Amino acid sequence: QLQASGGGSAQAGGSLRLSCAASGRTLSRYNMAWFRQAPGKEREFVANIRRSGYGSSTSYAESVKGRFTISRDNAKNTVYLQMNSLKFEDTAVYHCGLAGRNLAGPMIRADDYDYWGQGTQVTVSS
């Protein structure tokens, strides 16, 4: 089970840090990702971090590159999304996803992930 937290309200230019904690699974063994969904829009990829055995490499959507950082704390079994320089268009519900499979591709599609947290709301005011 995945539990996302850390959302809230921030002004444009501010920062928030999201957390995704897991019970029953060791997150370092899985590919993890953050997606977001704004009202009336499809769920879109934000960032992912590959499993430890795959080098823990990270990738980002162009819209957040340089502003957001995904990381994993193995001791706390938690994945984070540090969001800096927030923009109004970052407003969305953010979901963490876990992939039961390791795919050769970039794994930036929602269908690549099998388990989801409940989502946490991020609201950025301009």
N, C-alpha and C positions, 0 to 999 in steps of 0.2 A: 504494500500500500504506500502511495506517495502522498506527502502532505506539503503543499506549497504555502508559504507565508511571506510576510514582509512588504506586501503591497500597501498602498495608501495614497495620500495626496502630496504633491510637490509642485513647486513653481518651476516654470521653464528655467533651465540652467541648473536645477538642483539635482540631487542624487537620491537613489533608493537602492537597497540591496534585497533581493529576493532569495529565499531559501527553499530547497526541496529536500525534505528528509524522507528516509525510507525505513520501513520496518519489514523484516523478513527477507530482505535481499541486501547483498553487498554491492553497493552502487559502482564500485571500481571495476566490477566484472561486466558492466553493461555500458552501452552507448546511451548517453543522456542528452536531452535537448530541452530548450525553452521555445515555446511557440506563443503567439499572442493572437487574440481575436477581438477586433473592434466591432461595435454594433453594425450589423448589416454587411459585414465583410467575412471572408473566409479566414480560417485559421492560417496564420503565416509563420514561417520559420524565423527565429530570432538568432539562436546560437546552439551549437552542440559541442559536446566533449566526448571523444571516443574512449572506449574502455582502456584500462591500464595496459592490457596485453596488446593494444593497438597503438600504443605510444601516447595516449591521452591527448591527442591532437585536438585542436579546436577550430571551428569555423563559424563565420558570422554572416548575417545578411548585410548587404551593402548599406542599408539604411541605418545600421547601428554600429558598423565597423568603426573603431577608434573611440567609441563612447561607452560601449558595453563590454564587460569581461565575464566570461563563464569560467568557473573553477570548481574544484572538488576537494573536500576535506575528507580523506579516507577515515581518519580517526573518528570523525563525527558522522560518517556515512551520510554526508549532505552535499548537495550541489548548490552552488550559488550563482546568481546573476547580479553583478555590480553594474548599476546603471548610472552613468554620469552625463552631465550636459543634456538633461532631459528636454525633450521637445513636446509640444502639444500633441503632435501626431504619434507619440509613444503611448498615448492613452489607450488602454485595452485591458482585457482580462488575460493574464499571463498564466500559461499552463506548463508544467514540467512533464516530460514524457520519457519513458524508458523503453528501449528496444530490446526485445528478447533475442533478436538476430543481429549478426554483424554482417552488414552488406558492404560490397566493394565500393559502391558509389558514395556520394557525399552525405547521404542520409539527411536530406533537408525537406523531405516530404512528411506530412503528418502520418501517412499510411505506413511509414517505416517504423513507427513506434506503436507499441502494443498496450502500454499501461499509462494512465494519465492521473495526475493529481487533480484536485477539485478546482484549481484556478484561484488566482488572487488579483484583485482589481488594482490597477495603477491609473491614477488620474493626474494629469499634468495641466496646470493652468498657465495660460499665457500672460 
